[in-house]
Amino acid sequence: MMNIAKDHKVNEQIRVRQIRLIGGEGEQVGIIDTREAMNMAREAGLDLVMVSPQAVPPVCRLLDYGRFRYEQQQNERENRKRARGQEVKAIKFRVKIDAHDFKTKTGHVRRFLEEGHKVKVTIMFRGRERTHPELGERILVRVAETLADIGVPESNPSMMGMDMNMIMTPRAAPAPKKEREDGVAAAPQSEAQAPAAQSAAEPTTPAQSTPQADAPAEAPASA
């Protein structure tokens, strides 16, 4: 166990006389001698791991430390993978961009957003174009409006040198497409059921009104 005890003191590495012990199922055992806790660990086939050395007395727990370290390393690996997964991609536009290029580049931005990446959208100015920053802002607003279903601007457009930049970040994932379609399909069915229910209730209306229609005929007899 010495080769994996990198972050915690384990088993024979624990040198204090007494500890506060937590059992293998998370139950509070209490303050006991470290030697007794070691015997309990051996009998259970587990390890005695110091989880809170600053406490008085230190807190230890019975657990499978090899498995604990493995799961901890797996979590760290997944966290690093997720951190690498979200990158900041870059797409550059010209001030005088035509409709075809705008559609193509906006499609690239959409793909990056769908993959979970942030996208740095840059407007490149040439020469005297820089004196008309409103042209760049107009394009960035158009990009944001085109991609409003999948992303949102992280901040307002800002100038940096000869470029104007805006960061687009992925929007929170909506409900799965299938569920949305099912919800849309279910609505007409529920609306169709309402007239059916209403028509089923209509035959009772004449039955209720029949006595009212016969009431004038009975009046002379009573007289």
C-alpha positions as CSV (number, residue, x, y, z in Angstrom):
1,M,0.0,0.0,0.0
2,M,3.0,2.3,0.4
3,N,3.2,2.9,-3.4
4,I,-0.3,4.4,-3.7
5,A,-0.5,6.4,-0.5
6,K,0.3,9.7,-2.2
7,D,-2.3,12.0,-0.7
8,H,-3.3,10.2,2.5
9,K,-1.6,8.4,5.3
10,V,-2.7,4.7,5.1
11,N,-2.4,1.8,7.5
12,E,1.1,1.7,9.1
13,Q,1.8,5.2,8.0
14,I,-0.7,6.4,10.7
15,R,1.5,7.0,13.8
16,V,-0.9,8.7,16.2
17,R,-2.2,6.8,19.3
18,Q,-5.9,7.5,18.9
19,I,-8.2,8.3,16.0
20,R,-11.9,9.1,15.4
21,L,-13.0,6.2,13.2
22,I,-15.6,6.1,10.4
23,G,-16.7,2.6,9.4
24,G,-16.8,1.1,6.0
25,E,-20.5,2.0,5.6
26,G,-20.0,5.6,6.7
27,E,-21.1,5.0,10.3
28,Q,-19.5,6.8,13.2
29,V,-17.5,4.3,15.3
30,G,-16.0,6.9,17.7
31,I,-12.6,7.5,19.2
32,I,-10.6,4.3,19.5
33,D,-6.9,3.3,19.6
34,T,-5.2,3.2,16.2
35,R,-4.1,-0.4,16.8
36,E,-7.6,-1.5,17.3
37,A,-8.7,0.3,14.2
38,M,-6.0,-1.4,12.2
39,N,-7.3,-4.8,13.4
40,M,-10.8,-3.9,12.4
41,A,-9.5,-2.9,8.9
42,R,-7.7,-6.2,8.5
43,E,-10.7,-8.2,9.6
44,A,-12.9,-6.3,7.1
45,G,-10.3,-6.6,4.3
46,L,-10.1,-2.8,4.0
47,D,-7.6,-0.1,4.6
48,L,-7.3,2.5,7.4
49,V,-7.1,5.8,5.7
50,M,-6.6,9.2,7.4
51,V,-9.0,11.6,5.8
52,S,-8.8,14.6,8.1
53,P,-5.3,14.9,9.7
54,Q,-6.0,18.4,11.2
55,A,-8.8,17.2,13.4
56,V,-8.2,16.3,17.1
57,P,-8.0,13.4,17.2
58,P,-7.4,12.8,13.4
59,V,-10.3,11.3,11.5
60,C,-9.7,8.0,9.7
61,R,-12.0,5.8,7.6
62,L,-12.2,2.2,6.6
63,L,-12.2,1.8,2.9
64,D,-10.6,0.1,-0.1
65,Y,-7.9,2.6,-0.8
66,G,-6.8,1.1,-4.1
67,R,-10.4,1.4,-5.4
68,F,-10.7,4.9,-3.9
69,R,-7.5,6.0,-5.7
70,Y,-8.6,4.5,-9.0
71,E,-11.9,6.3,-8.9
72,Q,-10.2,9.5,-7.9
73,Q,-7.8,9.2,-10.8
74,Q,-10.7,8.5,-13.2
75,N,-12.5,11.6,-12.0
76,E,-9.4,13.7,-12.4
77,R,-8.9,12.3,-16.0
78,E,-12.6,13.1,-16.9
79,N,-12.2,16.6,-15.5
80,R,-9.1,17.2,-17.6
81,K,-10.8,15.8,-20.6
82,R,-13.8,18.1,-20.2
83,A,-11.4,21.1,-19.7
84,R,-9.6,20.2,-23.0
85,G,-12.9,19.5,-24.7
86,Q,-14.1,23.2,-24.6
87,E,-11.7,25.2,-26.7
88,V,-11.9,28.8,-28.0
89,K,-12.3,28.5,-31.8
90,A,-11.7,31.5,-34.1
91,I,-13.6,32.6,-37.2
92,K,-12.7,35.8,-39.1
93,F,-15.0,38.0,-41.1
94,R,-14.3,40.9,-43.4
95,V,-16.2,44.1,-43.3
96,K,-17.2,43.7,-47.0
97,I,-18.3,40.1,-46.7
98,D,-20.7,38.8,-49.3
99,A,-23.8,36.7,-48.5
100,H,-22.3,33.4,-49.5
101,D,-19.2,33.8,-47.3
102,F,-21.3,35.0,-44.4
103,K,-23.5,31.9,-44.6
104,T,-20.4,29.6,-44.8
105,K,-18.6,31.2,-41.9
106,T,-21.7,31.4,-39.8
107,G,-22.1,27.7,-40.4
108,H,-18.6,27.0,-39.1
109,V,-19.5,29.0,-35.9
110,R,-22.7,27.0,-35.5
111,R,-20.8,23.7,-35.8
112,F,-18.3,24.8,-33.1
113,L,-21.0,25.9,-30.8
114,E,-22.9,22.6,-31.3
115,E,-19.6,20.8,-30.3
116,G,-19.6,22.8,-27.1
117,H,-16.8,25.2,-27.9
118,K,-16.6,28.9,-27.5
119,V,-16.0,30.9,-30.7
120,K,-14.1,34.1,-31.1
121,V,-15.7,36.0,-34.0
122,T,-13.4,38.6,-35.4
123,I,-14.1,41.4,-37.8
124,M,-10.9,42.4,-39.7
125,F,-10.7,46.0,-40.8
126,R,-8.6,47.3,-43.6
127,G,-7.2,50.8,-44.0
128,R,-9.9,53.4,-43.6
129,E,-12.5,50.8,-42.7
130,R,-11.4,51.2,-39.1
131,T,-13.0,54.6,-39.1
132,H,-16.4,52.9,-39.4
133,P,-16.6,50.5,-36.5
134,E,-20.4,50.4,-36.8
135,L,-19.9,48.3,-39.9
136,G,-18.2,45.6,-37.8
137,E,-20.7,45.9,-35.1
138,R,-23.5,45.4,-37.6
139,I,-21.9,42.1,-38.8
140,L,-21.4,40.8,-35.3
141,V,-25.0,41.6,-34.4
142,R,-26.1,39.8,-37.5
143,V,-24.0,36.8,-36.5
144,A,-25.5,36.8,-33.0
145,E,-29.0,37.0,-34.3
146,T,-28.4,34.2,-36.8
147,L,-27.1,31.9,-34.1
148,A,-29.4,33.0,-31.3
149,D,-30.9,29.4,-31.1
150,I,-27.5,27.8,-30.3
151,G,-25.3,30.5,-28.8
152,V,-25.1,33.9,-27.0
153,P,-22.5,36.6,-27.0
154,E,-20.4,36.4,-23.8
155,S,-19.7,40.2,-24.0
156,N,-20.2,43.2,-26.2
157,P,-18.0,43.6,-29.3
158,S,-14.6,45.2,-28.5
159,M,-11.8,46.7,-30.6
160,M,-8.3,45.3,-30.3
161,G,-5.9,46.9,-32.8
162,M,-7.3,46.6,-36.2
163,D,-9.8,43.9,-35.2
164,M,-13.2,43.8,-33.5
165,N,-13.9,40.7,-31.5
166,M,-17.0,39.1,-29.9
167,I,-17.0,35.8,-28.0
168,M,-19.9,33.4,-28.6
169,T,-20.6,30.8,-26.0
170,P,-22.9,27.7,-26.4
171,R,-26.4,28.2,-25.1
172,A,-27.7,25.7,-22.6
173,A,-28.8,22.5,-24.3
174,P,-32.5,22.5,-25.1
175,A,-34.8,19.5,-24.7
176,P,-34.0,16.6,-27.1
177,K,-35.5,17.0,-30.5
178,K,-37.6,13.9,-30.3
179,E,-39.2,15.0,-27.0
180,R,-40.0,18.4,-28.6
181,E,-41.6,16.7,-31.6
182,D,-43.6,14.4,-29.4
183,G,-44.8,17.4,-27.4
184,V,-45.9,19.2,-30.6
185,A,-47.6,16.0,-31.9
186,A,-49.4,15.5,-28.6
187,A,-51.0,18.9,-28.6
188,P,-53.3,18.4,-31.6
189,Q,-54.4,15.1,-30.1
190,S,-55.4,16.7,-26.9
191,E,-57.2,19.4,-28.8
192,A,-59.0,16.8,-30.9
193,Q,-60.1,15.0,-27.8
194,A,-61.8,18.1,-26.4
195,P,-64.4,18.3,-29.2
196,A,-65.0,14.6,-28.9
197,A,-65.6,14.9,-25.2
198,Q,-67.9,17.9,-25.9
199,S,-69.9,16.0,-28.5
200,A,-70.2,13.1,-26.2
201,A,-71.8,15.4,-23.6
202,E,-74.2,17.1,-26.0
203,P,-76.9,14.3,-26.2
204,T,-77.6,14.9,-22.5
205,T,-78.6,18.5,-23.1
206,P,-81.9,17.7,-24.9
207,A,-82.8,15.2,-22.3
208,Q,-82.4,17.8,-19.6
209,S,-84.4,20.3,-21.6
210,T,-87.3,17.9,-22.4
211,P,-89.2,18.5,-19.1
212,Q,-89.0,22.2,-19.6
213,A,-90.6,21.8,-23.0
214,D,-93.4,19.7,-21.6
215,A,-94.1,22.1,-18.7
216,P,-96.6,24.3,-20.5
217,A,-98.7,21.3,-21.6
218,E,-99.1,20.1,-18.0
219,A,-100.3,23.6,-16.8
220,P,-104.0,23.3,-18.0
221,A,-104.4,19.9,-16.4
222,S,-103.5,21.3,-13.0
223,A,-105.9,24.1,-13.5
